[in-house]
Amino acid sequence: MGKINIGRVIAGGLLAGLVLNVGETILYLLVVDQQMEAAMMALNLPPIGGESMGAFVVMAFALGIAAVWVYAAIRTRFGPGIPTALVAGVMVWFLAYLYPGVGQMIMRIFPPQLTAVTLVWGLFEVVLATIAGGWVYTEG
């Protein structure tokens, strides 16, 4: 069993983070912009902007690195390639999107339709990002 190549995890993770950031930008600017604005107003919160956006960008890169690390960690058992990246991406999506998203839905923080759209979008986005990052990752 080989050691994880941290440099390649970071390189692949940065690519995955870029995919996540592009996907999130499209989602929140073009797909759910009005729904999110209405949800934030209903919570008596200001629109998301500036400082918050910067934090979300950094977190997307961190999530990309984490996704590629999961891919690297399981590829010795599942083998390199797209099927393994798919498994890693779904696992990351479950932990980073589905579990907290369902919790927010149960607590009625955001409307169910808005949460459902972001969860489905996130599934495709995270899996695609993990595949892209896994493509960069090599051991040794």
C-alpha positions, 0 to 999 in steps of 0.5 A: 500500500503506497503513501498518499502523494500530498502534492498531487492531492493539493494540485488535484484538489485545487482543480476540484475546487475550481470546478466547485467554485464555477458550479456554485457561481452558476447555481447561485447567480443563475439558477437559485438567485431569487429563491436564495434572496427570498429565503435570506429575507425570510430569515431576516438576514442580509444578502450573501456578499463580499466577505461571505463569498470569499469564505465560500470560495476558500471552503470550496477549494478546501472541499476539493482538496478533501474530495481528492484526498478521499479519492487517494485514500480509497483508490488502493482498495477500489483502483484508480479511475472514474468509478473510484472518483465517483464513489469518493465524490458521492461520499463527500457529497453525502457528508458535505451536502446531503446530511447538513442539507436534510438537517436544514430542511428538517429545521425549516431553515430553507424552503424544501424546493431550494434545498432539493435543487441545491442538493441535486446540483451539488451531487453532480458538481461534487462528483464532477469535481472529484473526477477532475481532481482524481484525473490529476492525482497520481501516486509516487 
